[in-house]
Amino acid sequence: MKFLAVTRRHTDRFSEAEFGEHLPAEADQARANYSAGTFREIHSRGDIPGAVILIEAPDLEAATALIADLPLSKRNMMEVEIIPLRPYRGFIGG
């Protein structure tokens, strides 16, 4: 199944320096998930600090666990919405 994770950094509660301490580890984990095929795409948001991640996982629980394992998630430095996706009906004939 595919999931869309939309994240937003808690810039109101943490400084840029605090984020800076953890961003290299965040990037390392994102690259590892990408290499494993679970993060299919990842993009930085253009409107606010955060990311949008297309996840491939067997279920919502697994997708949630992938996000929960990120360093910023572990430190409650971001909020996340995970949206289950399904095929567009216009492409599947129904």
Secondary structure by P-SEA (a helix, b strand, c coil): cbbbbbbbcccccccaaaaaacaaaaaaaaaaaaaacccccccccccccccccccccccaaaaaaaaaaccccccccbbbbbbbbccccccccc
